[in-house]
Amino acid sequence: MDLQDKIIVVTGGKGLLGSVFVQHIRDAGGIAICADITAKDDLEKGEYGLDIRSEKSVDKLCDAVMKKYKRIDGWVNNAYPKSDDWYKSFEDMPFDSWRENVDSHLNGYALCCKVVLPRMKKQKSGSFLNIASIFGVIGPDFHMYEGMSFTSPAPYAAIKGGIIQMTRYFASLYGQDGIRVNALSPGGIFHGQPKEFVERYAKKTPLGRMGTPEDIAPAVVLLLSDAASYITGINLLVDGGWTII
């Protein structure tokens, strides 16, 4: 799980998960570039502005990285764009919001694949990782959300399920070029949710608790590293056992 001197871009690198991914990559010896919509264009400080919805923005980042480092060894699709009404129920959410979320999130990930994977193809190497979710694999238990001010968003299931299948497609397409494409599906991550929700979640999880970003980051490092050199096209579930029961 050594990432020594590997050039790795993490989208959404200033977020809850992304910031921890960046740190773990650096701790493993990698050169992590925190690519975020709020970041400044400063590769010397390890960050660069990125809007995954914009091909111009993705191209600009890739050009800058290639100019400085001559290669992109790894890419983590982790950004999490969402509309202001993201947590509305399916019936209350305007369909334009569904379109907006699918376009910004699923298609944003696809856009990064479109721009980055051909560059990796030219260098005949690379590890590409898409962050998906358990709810791209199984359906939500809506009893978990009774009495809560939030729910499991309907577009989220479509987006994350699409990301997982897209991962398999690109793994098959680019395997002959020495590129590995994998997905990682975290379980629920604790982020200040109400106590009752956390307790409900813990009771349904074999390991008895919600996850933390620190639980997920080592698996990111693994899939980016040469230790996973014969792993491609998988969806690695890091969920405390949530999906087995």
N, C-alpha and C positions, 0 to 999 in steps of 0.2 A: 504493500500500500504506500509506496514511495512515489511522490509526485515531483521529485527534484527537477527544478527548472522547467517544468511543463507550463505552457502558456494556456491559461484556462479562463474563459469568460463566464461570469455568473450574472444572468439577467435578474432584475429585481434584487440586486445585491445589497441594497440598504434595508430590505424588509426583515420581517421576523425570522424567516428561515434563511434567506439569502445572506444576511450578515454573518450568520454562524457558518454557513457553507464556505464563505470567503475566508474566514479565520481558520477553519480546519484545513482548507487547501493550502494556505500559507504555512500552517504548522507542519504539513507533510512535505514542505519544500517547494511547493508550486508557486508560480507567479500568477496570483489571482487578480483578475480585473473586475472590479465592482461596477457593473453596467446597470444604470438605474435612471429613471426619468428625472430624478432629482440630483443626479451626480454632475460634477463638473468635468469638462474635457481635459483631464490631466493624468496621462498614463504614468508620469513620474511618481504620482501619488497613488497609483493603482486604481483609478476610477475613470469612468467615461459616461457621458450622457447617452441614454438610449430610450427610444420609444419603439417598442416592438411592433406597433401598428404601422410604422412608417418604413418603407423600403429604403428611402433615402437615409434615414437614421441608422438602420442596420448596416447598410453599405458603408456609411461614413465611419462607424466604429470598426468594422472589419478592415477597411483600408488603413486606418490609423494603427491597428494592432499589427497588421502585416508589414507596414512600413517600419515599425519599430523592432518587431521581433522576428519577422520573416515567416511566421507560421502561427497557426492556432491549433494547439494540441487537444484542447477540450472545450466544450461549450455546455452550459447548464441552462436549459429553458426553465426558469423559475418565476419569472414575473407574473403578477396576479392582477391584471387590469379588470375592473368591474364598474358597473353603472351605479349611480347613487341609489337606485331602488333594487339593488341586488338581492336583498333579503325579503322582498315581497313574495307572497305566495304566488304559485303559478297562475291562479285565476285572477289575481289582482295586478300582476305585472303586465304592462303594455307589451304587445308583441314586438314593437320596435326595440324595446329593451333586451328582449331575447336575442334579436338580430345583432344588436350592438355588442352584447357580451360574447356571443359566439364569434363575431368578427374580430373583436379585439384580443380575445384570449386564445381560442383554438387557431384562428387564422394568423394571429400574431406568432404563435409557436411555429406554424407551418411556414410563415414568411422567413423566420430565422433559419429553418431547415433549408429553404430555397436558396438563401444567400450563403450560408456557411458550408453546407455539405459539399457543394461543387468545389469550394476552396480546399477542403480537406481531401477531396478526390485528387486534386492536382498534386498534393504533397504525399498522397498514398498512405495516409495515416490520420487518425483522429478518434476521439471518443466523444459522442454526443449523448447527452442525458436530458430526458424530458421529465419534469416533475408532474406526476398525475395525482391520483387519490384513490382511497378505498372506494369512494362513491363513483368511480369510473368502472368498478368491478362488481359491486353489489348495490342493492337499493338501500336507501336510508330507512331506519326505524323511526317513524314519525312520532311514536310515543315519547321519544327522547326530547322532543321539542314542545310538548304540551305545557302551556303556561309560560313559555319563553317569548321574548320579543324578537326572536330570529328563528329561521328554519334552515333546512338544507335546500339551497336554491336549485330550482329546476334546471336552469341552463348549465349548472355545474356538472350534473351527471352527464349531459350530452357532450360537454367540452372535454371532460377528463376521460370519458369512454373513447371519444374520438382521438385523443392524444395517445392513448395506449395502442389503438389499432394503427394509427399513423406511424408509431414507433416501429411496429413489426414490419410495416411496408418498407420503410426506409432502411431498416436493418437488412432486409432481403435485397433491396436494390443496390446498396452500397457496400455490402460485405466483401464483394470481389475486389473492391478498391482499398481494402485494409482499414475500413472504418467500422467502428462498433457503435450501434445506436440502441440505447436502452431506456426504459422508463423506471421510475421509482414512485411508489404509491405510499405516502405516509398515512397513518391513522390520524385520529383527532389530536390536535396539538393544543395544549393548555395555553390560553392567552386571556386570562381574566374572566372566563365565563362564570355565570352564576354557580354558586355552590351546589345547588340541586342538580343542575345539568352535569356538573363534573362527577357527582356521586352516581348519577344514572349511567354515565358513560363508563365509569370504573367498574360497576357491577356487571357490565356486559363484556368486559375485556379480561381474557384469561390472566394477564399480568397485573390486573387490578388498578390501572391508572391511565390517565391520558399521557400522550407523548410529549416530549420537549424537542426543540430544535437540535439539541445536543444528542438526542437519540437518533436523529435522521442523518446528521452530517457525516458520521463515519461510513455509512453505506454509500453516500455520494462520493467520498474519497475512494472507496473500494472500486466502484464502477468506472471511475475516471482513470484508475491506476493500471499498470501492467499486470497486476495480480489478477485482473479480470480479462486478460488478453484473449480468452476463449469464451467469453460471455457476450452475446449480442442478441437483441430481439426480445429480451425478457422484461417482465414487469415485476420488479422486486417490491414485495409488500413488507413495509416496516410499520407494523400496526399493533404490536403487543398481543397479537392473536385474534384481533377483532373479527377478521373475515373467516375464521375457522369454525365459528359457532353461530 
